Amino acid sequence: MVAVAILLFISVGIFTFSFETSLTEPAPNVAESTGEFIPGGEDDEQLVQITHEAGDSVDVEEIEIIVQASGPELDTEARLVNLPGDGSQDRSVADSNIEGNEDLIDQRGDSFGSEADKIIVVEDSNVWEVSDTIQFRIAVEDADFREEERTGPEADELEIVIVHTESDAILFADTFRP
């Protein structure tokens, strides 16, 4: 009887331990964030800005940004992945940081003026903290949201989702209809 109890105890222990190690890391709590999409303006702006308003800080290398543009004859998606992490001061977007339609994200060197090739504005680290803004531009050539003088395919809806890759939790999601 004692041997059966010991075997049962060991079996339950092994099951519990294996279950515990398979749990994912809890998601950070980004309690509030705001998003803005500026579809037109000078230099074919089409600027996306997501500001972290309240909650936990998140390592930039642990986020993925899903960008989907659609319109009457348009349905295209890009993912910003493998974003620069700890200690990196170069936060530029390269083809290696984009999965899907690489042309949807504007990679011009002068996209942000003095913040030229940066996609995320943070103080001195690569952590998305309260008051920090993630920003990037949508290329007019692949999804043109402007009302006048369109040069690219007409777009009328832009969906942005920020995912915490360690926990697969959605930190931000919004659909913009300019």
Stockholm file with secondary structure:
# STOCKHOLM 1.0

chainA/1-178         MVAVAILLFISVGIFTFSFETSLTEPAPNVAESTGEFIPGGEDDEQLVQITHEAGDSVDVEEIEIIVQASGPELDTEARLVNLPGDGSQDRSVADSNIEGNEDLIDQRGDSFGSEADKIIVVEDSNVWEVSDTIQFRIAVEDADFREEERTGPEADELEIVIVHTESDAILFADTFRP
#=GR chainA/1-178 SS CHHHHHHHHHHHHHHHHHHHHTSCCCCCCCCEEEEEEECCSGGGCCEEEEEEEESCCEEGGGEEEEEEEEETTEEEEEEECSCCCTTCCCCCCCGGGEEECTTSBCCCTTTTGGGTTCSEECSSSSEECTTCEEEEEBCTTTCBCCSSSCCSCBCCEEEEEEEETTTTEEEEEEEECC
#=GC SS_cons         CHHHHHHHHHHHHHHHHHHHHTSCCCCCCCCEEEEEEECCSGGGCCEEEEEEEESCCEEGGGEEEEEEEEETTEEEEEEECSCCCTTCCCCCCCGGGEEECTTSBCCCTTTTGGGTTCSEECSSSSEECTTCEEEEEBCTTTCBCCSSSCCSCBCCEEEEEEEETTTTEEEEEEEECC
//
